Amino acid sequence: MVPKATAHLFFVAIHGGVDRAAHEFGIQVLWNGPNEETDYSRQIQIVDAFVAQRVDALAISATDERALVAPLERAAAASIPITVFDSAVDFKDYVTFVATDNHAAGCLAAREVGRLVSGQGSVAMVMQKPGGASTGLRERGFSETLAREFPGVRLLARQFGMGDRARSRAAAENILTAQPRLDALFGSSEAASIGIIQAVESRGLAGKVKIVGFDNSEIHRAALHRGTLAVMLVQEPDRIGYEAVRSLVRKLRGETPPQRLDLPVLRFTQENAADLPA
């Protein structure tokens, strides 16, 4: 199992699902990935090392949809079955692709923002990083849906936070400085959302600038309870990890697992915050 990053809470939760599947199916899972999502060269090294080790199967969440194609082709040439999880890669010879339906999640985020500003106003988006397929789909779904369904809402700015909380906060600060009358912000990832929360609260704008955030952490949950975060869109990382392992187990047993599993996001506000997973 090769995650995009080992330090992010989202992938820690995925690891939990991986461990659950490993216990259920009685298999050994090797888990290794780069510390940060931007380090695709390290991820390539890890994939190549697993191929050289002749693992029985490989699952990956690609840091970059193009950079990881060649190492996955080397794995396929070594007859190692591959499942892609969380984030797509420009590679078709996989067993299963299991992920959140990220484009639909971005569309939902746009509709939540449109509702929060009553169909009129100015908004901005803090994005993850270039080349990330999962967050790219969310961001595209968000901007397309705003343009199509909310002509009175203007998307005034978008900046990358590069998968880092501090850089995401700086991006949000830059946007708020340039757009002092901004009505809402969307963060397309864990780090982007946390950066936005911190920037908005540091300026005393909690509740004034509406925030739709993505993913789940203690910071997200506390901000939702305080009213800083209006809507949380939450994935099911445990299930993603479990299903990724399960697909490869089925393949190794001679079965034919589904080629694609698209999982919906869960929507949380203050009204159903008590139901949030820890």
C-alpha positions in Angstrom: 0.0 0.0 0.0 1.5 3.3 -1.1 -0.5 6.3 0.1 0.1 9.9 -1.1 1.3 10.9 2.3 1.8 9.2 5.7 1.5 12.4 7.8 -2.0 13.5 6.8 -4.9 12.4 9.1 -6.9 11.3 6.0 -4.3 8.6 5.2 -3.9 7.6 8.8 -7.7 6.8 8.7 -7.2 4.9 5.4 -4.5 2.9 7.1 -7.0 1.9 9.8 -9.3 0.4 7.1 -6.2 -1.3 5.5 -5.4 -2.9 8.9 -9.0 -4.0 9.4 -9.0 -5.7 6.0 -5.6 -7.3 6.6 -6.9 -8.8 9.9 -10.1 -10.0 8.3 -8.4 -11.7 5.3 -5.3 -12.9 7.0 -2.8 -11.2 4.9 0.3 -9.1 5.4 0.2 -5.5 4.3 3.3 -3.3 3.8 2.5 0.4 4.2 4.9 3.0 3.0 4.6 6.4 1.4 6.2 9.9 1.3 5.6 12.3 4.2 4.1 14.9 2.0 1.8 14.8 -1.0 4.1 16.9 -3.1 7.0 14.4 -3.0 6.2 12.3 -6.0 9.9 11.3 -6.6 9.9 9.6 -3.2 6.7 7.8 -4.1 8.2 6.5 -7.3 11.2 5.1 -5.3 8.8 3.3 -3.0 6.8 1.8 -5.8 10.0 0.6 -7.5 11.2 -0.9 -4.3 8.0 -2.9 -3.8 8.2 -4.1 -7.4 11.8 -5.2 -6.8 10.6 -6.9 -3.6 8.1 -8.9 -5.8 5.0 -8.1 -3.7 1.9 -10.1 -4.6 -0.2 -7.0 -5.2 0.1 -3.2 -5.1 -2.3 -0.4 -4.2 -1.5 3.2 -4.7 -2.9 6.7 -4.2 -0.8 8.6 -6.7 0.7 11.9 -5.8 0.7 13.0 -9.4 -1.5 11.5 -12.1 1.2 11.5 -14.7 4.5 11.1 -12.8 3.4 7.7 -11.4 2.5 6.1 -14.8 6.0 4.7 -15.6 6.5 3.0 -12.2 3.0 1.5 -12.4 3.8 0.2 -15.9 6.9 -1.5 -14.5 4.7 -3.1 -11.8 2.2 -4.3 -14.4 5.1 -5.7 -16.5 6.1 -7.7 -13.4 2.6 -9.2 -13.3 1.7 -7.4 -10.1 -2.0 -6.6 -9.9 -2.6 -2.9 -9.1 -5.5 -1.2 -7.4 -5.7 2.6 -7.4 -7.3 4.3 -4.4 -8.3 7.8 -3.4 -6.7 9.6 -6.4 -6.6 8.6 -10.0 -3.6 8.1 -12.2 -3.3 8.1 -16.0 -3.0 4.3 -16.1 -5.7 1.9 -17.2 -4.4 -1.5 -16.3 -5.7 -1.6 -12.8 -7.9 -4.0 -10.9 -10.2 -1.5 -9.1 -10.3 2.2 -8.7 -11.8 3.0 -5.3 -12.4 6.6 -4.2 -14.8 9.3 -3.2 -16.8 10.6 -6.1 -14.8 13.7 -6.1 -16.4 15.6 -8.9 -19.8 15.1 -7.3 -18.4 16.2 -4.0 -17.1 19.4 -5.6 -20.6 20.0 -7.2 -22.1 19.5 -3.7 -19.7 22.0 -2.2 -20.7 24.6 -4.8 -24.4 24.1 -4.0 -23.7 24.5 -0.3 -21.8 27.7 -1.0 -24.6 29.0 -3.3 -27.1 28.2 -0.5 -25.1 29.9 2.2 -24.8 33.2 0.2 -28.4 33.0 -1.1 -27.3 32.8 -4.7 -25.6 36.2 -4.6 -22.0 37.2 -3.6 -18.3 36.6 -4.0 -16.4 33.5 -3.1 -12.9 32.0 -3.4 -11.3 28.7 -3.2 -8.1 27.4 -1.6 -7.0 24.4 -3.6 -4.6 21.5 -2.8 -1.8 21.2 -5.4 -1.4 20.9 -9.2 -1.5 17.4 -10.6 -3.6 15.8 -7.8 -6.5 14.0 -9.5 -8.8 13.7 -6.6 -8.7 17.3 -5.4 -8.5 18.5 -9.0 -11.9 16.8 -9.7 -13.4 18.5 -6.6 -12.1 21.9 -7.6 -13.3 21.5 -11.2 -16.8 20.3 -10.0 -16.9 23.3 -7.7 -16.1 26.0 -10.3 -18.2 24.4 -13.0 -21.3 24.1 -10.8 -21.0 27.7 -9.5 -20.8 28.9 -13.1 -23.7 26.8 -14.3 -26.1 26.9 -11.4 -25.3 30.2 -9.6 -24.8 33.0 -12.1 -25.1 35.5 -9.2 -22.1 34.1 -7.4 -18.6 35.2 -8.5 -15.6 33.0 -8.0 -13.1 35.8 -7.5 -9.9 34.0 -6.5 -8.3 30.6 -6.2 -4.9 29.7 -4.8 -3.0 26.5 -4.1 -2.0 25.7 -0.5 0.3 22.8 -1.7 -1.1 20.3 0.8 0.3 22.3 3.7 -1.7 23.9 6.5 0.6 26.9 6.9 0.8 27.6 3.2 -3.0 27.1 2.9 -3.5 29.7 5.7 -1.2 32.1 3.8 -3.2 31.6 0.6 -6.4 32.3 2.5 -4.9 35.4 4.1 -3.8 36.6 0.7 -7.3 36.1 -0.7 -9.0 37.9 2.3 -6.6 40.8 2.0 -7.3 41.2 -1.7 -11.0 40.6 -1.3 -12.1 42.2 1.9 -15.8 41.8 1.1 -15.6 38.1 0.4 -18.7 36.2 1.4 -17.5 32.5 1.4 -14.5 30.3 1.0 -14.2 26.6 -0.1 -11.3 24.4 1.0 -10.9 21.4 -1.3 -8.8 19.3 1.2 -7.9 18.7 4.8 -5.0 21.2 4.7 -6.8 23.8 2.7 -9.8 23.7 5.0 -7.7 24.1 8.1 -5.7 26.9 6.6 -9.0 28.7 5.8 -10.4 28.2 9.3 -7.2 29.6 10.9 -7.1 32.6 8.6 -10.8 33.5 9.0 -10.6 33.2 12.8 -7.4 35.2 13.1 -9.2 38.1 11.4 -12.3 37.9 13.5 -14.4 36.9 10.5 -15.9 33.7 11.9 -19.5 33.4 10.9 -19.2 36.4 8.6 -17.2 34.6 5.8 -19.0 31.3 5.3 -16.7 28.3 5.0 -17.4 24.9 3.3 -14.6 22.6 4.2 -13.4 19.1 3.1 -12.3 16.2 5.2 -12.3 15.6 9.0 -10.0 16.4 11.9 -10.3 17.7 15.4 -9.8 21.2 14.1 -12.6 20.8 11.6 -15.0 19.4 14.2 -14.2 22.2 16.7 -14.7 24.8 14.1 -18.0 23.3 13.1 -19.2 23.4 16.7 -18.0 27.1 17.1 -19.8 28.1 13.9 -16.7 29.1 12.0 -17.2 26.1 9.6 -20.6 26.1 8.1 -20.5 22.8 6.3 -18.1 19.8 6.4 -18.0 17.4 3.5 -16.5 14.2 4.9 -15.1 11.1 3.1 -15.0 7.6 4.4 -11.3 6.9 4.4 -11.6 3.7 6.5 -13.8 2.2 3.8 -11.5 3.3 1.0 -8.6 1.5 2.7 -10.7 -1.6 3.4 -12.1 -1.8 -0.2 -8.7 -1.3 -1.8 -7.2 -4.2 0.1 -10.4 -6.3 -0.5 -10.2 -5.8 -4.3 -6.7 -7.2 -4.4 -7.5 -10.1 -2.2 -10.4 -11.0 -4.5 -8.1 -10.7 -7.5 -5.5 -13.0 -6.0 -8.2 -15.5 -5.3 -9.2 -15.6 -8.9 -12.3 -13.5 -8.5 -13.3 -10.4 -10.6 -13.8 -7.4 -8.3 -15.7 -4.4 -9.6 -13.5 -2.1 -11.7 -14.7 1.0 -10.0 -16.2 2.0 -6.6 -17.4 5.6 -6.2 -18.2 6.5 -2.7 -20.4 9.6 -1.7 -19.3 12.2 0.8 -21.1 12.7 4.0 -22.5 16.2 4.8 -22.3 17.7 8.3 -23.5 21.0 9.8 -24.1 22.0 13.4 -27.4 20.3 13.2 -25.9 16.8 12.8 -22.5 17.4 14.2 -23.1 14.8 16.9 -23.0 12.1 14.2 -19.5 13.0 13.0 -17.0 10.2 13.1 -14.1 10.8 15.5 
